[in-house]
Amino acid sequence: MFNIFEQCWTMVIAGILSVPITLFIRRIYDRRKRLWLMAIPFVLAGGGIGLDYFVKTDTEMIKETITAAAKAVEQERPSALEPLICRRYRDSYHHSKHHLMQHCKSVLSNELIKKNVTRFISVELAGDKKADVSFTVRVVFDERSRMYQNFKRIMFTKIAAGLEKTETNKWLICSAELVSLDRRTARWTDIVKLRW
């Protein structure tokens, strides 16, 4: 769905397309040389960029939450991940937020990940307070990690997450299910079996 707050290019293109129109209008009214007409393209382009920068939509805030979570895992900082997780978190393997955070602390205590690259497949809003997100993460393992030395250097994961909007207009992750590992169907139990 088209949303002018999520991208600035429509207004920038409108600004560029308005240049010949304003020049034509200035030529018609040559006697007064309506200089203020030349401000219209800049106002349109600047307005689009300003709207995109200053107004955060739900979709943008959801993507920021997921990206911040992937960055926290990349930096091996469970303390940065914890505020992004809902109190009522639950998935097929982790029965609570506490269980998830204990698992993260045990796995992320090693030098494990060098880089995470997140790509969004879909973001679907279900009303004002819930969203379903599907995304992939290309995990590049650290050269010092056991995973890199014994198994593989890169792992592709696909994850389906559920998010909820809080009273403070923040989006928090309430569930995250592993969909695939290296383009093969997988579940949380498959990743837990790996020797990190």
Secondary structure, 3 states (H helix, E strand, C coil): CCCCCCCCHHHHHHHHHHHHHHHHHHHHCCCCCCHHHHHHHHHHHHHHHHHHHHCCCHHHHHHHHHHHHHHHHHCCCHHHHHHHECCCCCCCCCCCHHHHHHHHHHHCCCCCEEEEEEEEEEEEEECCCEEEEEEEEEEEECCCCHHHHHCCCEEEEEEEEEEEECCCCCEEEEEEEEEEECCEECCHHHHHCCCC
